[in-house]
Every structure is written in C-alpha cells, then in structure tokens.
Amino acid sequence: MAKTAYFDCISGISGDMTLGALIDLGVSAEAIEAAVQSMGLPELKIEAETVKKRGFRAIKAHISHPPEHAHRHLHHITEMIDRATRLPEKAKDLAHEIFLRVAEAEAKVHGSTLQKVHFHEVGAIDSIADIVGTAYALDQLGIEQIYASPVPTGFGTVTIAHGRVSIPAPATAEILRGVPLAESDIEAELTTPTGAAILKATAVAFGPLPAMQIEKVGYGAGTRDLDQQANVLRVLIGQSPETPTSVDKIETDHAVMLETNLDDCSPEQLADCVARLFDAGALDVYQTTCVMKKGRVGTQLSVLTSSPRVGLMEQIIFEHSSAIGIRRYPVHRHKLPREHRTLETKFGPIRVKIVTLPNGNTRLKVEDDDAREVANREGVSSEAIRRHVEFMQRSINE
C-alpha cells in the first residue's frame, strides 16, 4: 500500500488553498512558519483561520510580512531555499521543482531565459511561503504519490503585472500544458500559476478518485466567495494499492548547472580545470565549442553539481581557468535507477553498470577503465571485452 493524496480541484487550486488544506490535514501552521522563516524571512507569519464557504468549513491560510518591492530572479529563490535550515532535503527538492515549473513557463511566455526571467506575483513572499510551505507539509505528511482531478481554470480576464489578460493567465496556461482541464462557467480566475505549478510538479496522473482507503480529508479555502459553489480545495489522504508505473521507475533530483564562456584559456589550463572539477565531486563537466563576440571561437564550460558544492565549483573555475563570470541555474534531473556490480568473467573481475528501464528491462554497460585495462592485459580490443560481458549477461538472463 502507498500513502496517497488526491487533490479534488472542483473550484481550482491556488497556493493558499493548498496550504490551508494541508494544515487541515494535520500539519501545524507553526511548524510550516518555522520552516519558511528559516529561509531568511524571520518576520513572516502564517496563521490558520477556520472559515465557511457556502456553508462548508475550511481552513484559510493567512500569510503576513513587512511590505517589500523586490522582484526576484530564480537564483535568488534557489539560494533562499538552499539556506533554509529547517527544510528537509526532500522538501527543498520539491520546492525547487515547483519554482522551476513557474520559471520555465515565464521564460517561454516572455521570450526570456531561466537565468534572466524574474518573478512578479509568484516571487512575492506570500507565494514563496505557499510553495515552500506546501513542499514542507507534503513531506511531513509522508505522501508517496499524488493524483488530481481535471483542473478548472474559470474564464474572463484578470489583471497581472503585465496588464489585463485572459483566463487562464499566460503562465498558468503554459504550466498546464498536458494537464486535463475541466469545463467551468465561473467567471473568475480559479487556478493560479502557483496552484498549477504545484500540481504539475507533484501529480502522477489526473482523473477520478483512485482506488484508496480514505484516512483524512482536508479543506483549504480560497479568498474569493463564489456564487455557484464553495471556493475550496479538497485533499483526501489514504492508502492505495501500489501499481507499478513507468513514473515509479524514474528517479528525480535537483542539481545546479554552472556555465561560463572562455576564449582566452589554453587547452592545457582548461583540461587541468576540468580534472580538478571532477576530483572535487562534479556530477558532470563538458565543453562545447561556441562562437563568441567579435567572431572569436571559444568554449562553453558546463559543470553540473549538487547545491552544497556550488561554491567550491565556482572557486575552482575562477582560480583555474580564465573565467571572469559564471552563470548558474537550478536543473531538475530525471534518472534511471542504476547499480554497480563486479562480474566474474574468463578475463577476471570486471565492473559493470546496470540500468533499469521504465518497462522493467535492464541495460548493462561495462566500465570503460576496466575494459581498457583487461584488453591491454589480454591483447584483445576493448570492444571484444564489452561484447563478451554483454553476451554472458544475456545468457544468465535467459
């Protein structure tokens, strides 16, 4: 059995509705407040109020903080999340993923890039609290999988930082690409970019309530009062049978990409820099030929690293290359599960990497260093070693 949450979005979804529903399910507003404050927001307050929406009880999450006029870029929010001392790593990863969904949509809508796009409404402290608080609450509830109903957006127009636009707002529509929408005759913005991004980052499927044994039901209230129905988000939590899907076999994590363009760095210096980056724990380092200003041929150095090693990687790049500036942005990785084994062969022990595909099949790859070492010792080609090991593994499987 898997602990499952179902988001019943009959009146859409927003950040405060989600936070309210999760508080109603048992996560204390005080704990959420402490987690969000640890991002460097000590004056932020979160309060939970019991309200009624067309006769139905629900929790309204209120977020208060001193006035501010900051327009944040993605890297600002990334840094805030990374330094949060009371936010578990899993919650940090989810918060990064939600903001990345918003950033990708904003960049697409405004013809910008992840590095340059800046948040307006979603970069405000209350929206940051909604997203990070939701990530924290889902982690505390131990949710293993999330399903959601088709999403109504409402219709009409809404005024955003860039003026008056049709509902769904451009960023919301971009985020909801591929998500089933529900028809709605309510003239109001039912689903916000924050709510859409939460669903896009968490829901594994959209449709009717899955087979599950309900344990708790939480209701989160929206700000607006609707004439036609209660403006609430209902979240049901319970146990459901584990049904293996391709999604379950793909791992996800959060990393940071560092990039710099170099046109005055010698090959020897660059090779030394790359070696130092790998030795320091870089997940990957690669070089791409590019044409820079004034028509000069240069090299784009790209370094993929975990968040805690960003400072170390930047120090190595600055000290051991000719870089004078580094771009950085968060990336969300999807990875196939893999394991390392040592196989006994007629040539002796050889290390291999075994990758599990979404359909359950496996793929084997011989470690290159081992293949070359054995090939040199035995007087055969590296390819012959690989073919032998792969044939041996197929015979074992059959």
Residue, then its C-alpha position, 0 to 999 in steps of 0.5 A: m500500500a502507498k500513502t496517497a493524496y488526491f487533490d479534488c480541484i472542483s473550484g481550482i487550486s491556488g497556493d493558499m488553498t493548498l496550504g490551508a488544506l494541508i494544515d487541515l490535514g494535520v500539519s501545524a501552521e507553526a511548524i510550516e512558519a518555522a520552516v519558511q522563516s528559516m529561509g531568511l524571512p524571520e518576520l513572516k507569519i502564517e496563521a490558520e483561520t477556520v472559515k465557511k464557504r457556502g456553508f462548508r468549513a475550511i481552513k484559510a491560510h493567512i500569510s503576513h510580512p513587512p511590505e517589500h518591492a523586490h522582484r526576484h530572479l530564480h537564483h535568488i529563490t534557489e539560494m533562499i531555499d538552499r539556506a533554509t535550515r529547517l527544510p528537509e532535503k526532500a522538501k527543498d527538492l520539491a520546492h525547487e521543482i515547483f519554482l522551476r515549473v513557474a520559471e520555465a513557463e515565464a521564460k517561454v511566455h516572455g521570450s526570456t531565459l531561466q537565468k534572466v526571467h524574474f518573478h512578479e506575483v509568484g516571487a512575492i513572499d506570500s507565494i514563496a511561503d505557499i510553495v515552500g510551505t506546501a513542499y514542507a507539509l507534503d513531506q511531513l505528511g509522508i505522501e508517496q504519490i499524488y493524483a488530481s482531478p481535471v483542473p478548472t481554470g474559470f474564464g474572463t480576464v484578470t489583471i497581472a503585472h503585465g496588464r489585463v489578460s485572459i483566463p487562464a493567465p499566460a503562465t498558468a496556461e503554459i504550466l498546464r500544458g498536458v494537464p486535463l482541464a475541466e469545463s467551468d462557467i465561473e467567471a473568475e480566475l480559479t487556478t493560479p500559476t502557483g496552484a498549477a505549478i504545484l500540481k504539475a510538479t507533484a501529480v502522477a496522473f489526473g482523473p477520478l478518485p483512485a482506488m484508496q482507503i480514505e484516512k483524512v480529508g482536508y479543506g483549504a479555502g480560497t479568498r474569493d466567495l463564489d456564487q455557484q459553489a464553495n471556493v475550496l480545495r479538497v485533499l483526501i489522504g489514504q492508502s492505495p494499492e501500489t501499481p507499478t508505473s513507468v513514473d515509479k521507475i524514474e528517479t528525480d533530483h535537483a542539481v545546479m548547472l554552472e556555465t561560463n564562456l572562455d576564449d582566452c584559456s589554453p587547452e592545457q589550463l582548461a583540461d587541468c580545470v576540468a580534472r580538478l572539477f571532477d576530483a572535487g565531486a562534479l556530477d558532470v563537466y563538458q565543453t562545447t565549442c561556441v562562437m563568441k563576440k567579435g567572431r572569436v571561437g571559444t568554449q562553453l564550460s558546463v559543470l553540473t553539481s549538487s547545491p552544497r558544492v556550488g561554491l567550491m565549483e565556482q572557486i575552482i573555475f575562477e582560480h583555474s581557468s580564465a573565467i571572469g563570470i559564471r552563470r548558474y541555474p537550478v536543473h531538475r534531473h530525471k534518472l534511471p535507477r542504476e547499480h554497480r556490480t563486479l562480474e566474474t568473467k574468463f578475463g577476471p573481475i570486471r565492473v559493470k553498470i546496470v540500468t533499469l528501464p521504465n518497462g522493467n528491462t535492464r541495460l548493462k554497460v561495462e566500465d570503460d577503465d576496466a575494459r581498457e585495462v583487461a584488453n591491454r592485459e589480454g591483447v584483445s580490443s576493448e570492444a571484444i571485452r564489452r561484447h563478451v560481458e554483454f553476451m554472458q549477461r544475456s545468457i544468465n538472463e535467459 
